[in-house]
Amino acid sequence: MIGQSGYPRAVEDMTWRKRDFRVVSHAAVAAAVAEFQSPFEAGTLEFFDAVLPACDTMIDVGAYVGLMSLYAADRVNAVHAFETSPSNFDLLAQNVAANDRLRDRIKLFRFGLGDRDEHVPLYRKAAADSGSSIFRTVERGCLVDGTPEAVVELRNADAVLRGIGVSARTLLKIDIEGAEYLVIPAIAGLLAQTKPFLHLSFHPFNLVAGGDEYVVALDRLRRALQVAEALSCYRYMYFYENGRWCCIGESDRMMFLRQYLLRPKTIGRIASQQYGFIDAVGFADAALPELS
């Protein structure tokens, strides 16, 4: 297995939820594996386990080093994995290549999705960084400026996803560090037509343009409501909290609007309270008894 440096990389055997995979030896991959095996990703994997038996394909937008893509490829016929970071894409490609029985099921895309075709700077926030984003300044414990990593390509999400083919038997996973606020409104029509299972990670703290706390809060709330409107076609929303899933059905949506979306919420390691969606949320057009 050869990395960008040209030197061979060792490959390690790993077991995740009683399934065997192989990954290359690299600090970023080791950090991703530790997170993948920790309680942090337990809810995501439970959502995957609940919906993948009903799926033929998985689309991984923001694949990072590929652990979720590999996990899904063990359950479905085809995975489409998108990663914009050149360094992360290199590790993604190597991890996929290391798994002989799964690699032919995974198609890799060296670009990201947005609301239009364009080239934009990508900013890295740390050495082993799953949080590379198109936003230079983000909020953590304070405002943090990222380091330019590369100029990357984004393509119109609606056109790309329609080209791949999305259906009710698709799991669409989106984890793109704030760019979800561009993508979800852009694919609202597609989601309403096809109703794929959707696992969506939210990053309102990456939206800090302007610097004025009041203006930033209004922008985050406005974008959250745009996303909520785009996702109103789904009958069920699933939230993971304190080690268990909570379902919000159609009859609960006004309560959800008043008591969740419009309420400021605290996130660990983020300085200010956040409005709108936080963390990862699952969306489905049918109830998922496994998560009840």
C-alpha positions, 0 to 999 in steps of 0.5 A: 500500500503506497501513500502520497509520499511514495513509501509503503504503509502497513495495513492493520486488521480491525473489528467493528461491531463484529465485522472485520476490516483493514486500514492503513497505519496512519495517525489520522486513521488511528484517530478515526478508528478510535472515534469510530469505536467509541460511544461518540459514533455509537448512535450513527452506527445504530442508525446505519444498522437500523436502515441498511437492511432496507437499502441497496446503496449508500452515498457518503458525502464527507467520507473522510478516511472511509470508515463509514463507507467500509462499514456500509459496503459490508451491507449494501451493493454499492457505496459512493464516497465523496471527499474533498480534502486531498490528504484525506482522499489519499487515506480514503483510497488506501483504506478502500484498496486494503479491503479486497472483498469490499473495494469493488463496491465503493466508488470514490469521488475526489470532489465535494457537493455544494449548491453550484459548480465552483472551486473554493479554498478548503481550510484545515483546523488541525494536523489529523483533521476530520473537520476540514471545511470551506469556512476559514473562521469557525467557532470552538472555545474561541474563534479559530482560523484554519490553514489553507489546504487546497483549492477544491472542486464542489459540484452541484449536489442536485445534479450529481445525486440525480446522476447517481440515482437516489431512491427510497432504498438509499442511505444518504449520509452527509457530514460536511462541516457547515456546507450542509446549509448549502446542500440541503436546500439545493436538494430539497426537491430530490429529497421530497421526490425520493425520500432516502434515509438521511443521516445528517451532521450539523455544524452551526458553529462553523457559521460565524461570518460578520463576527457580531454575536446577534447577527451570527445567531440570526444567520444560524437560525435562518439557515436552520429554518431553511434546512427544516423546511427542506426536510419537512417532507420526512415524517420522522426525525431521530435524535440521539441523546444520552445513549438512546434514540428519540423519535419526533413524528408528525404530531410532535413537530410544533413542539419540536419547533418551539422547544428545540429549533428555536431554543439555544443549546449548549455544545461541549467545546463551543463557546456560545449557545447554538440555535437550530439543529445540533449534532447528527439527526436521522430522517426517515419516511417510515418509523424505525422500530429498532430505534424506538 
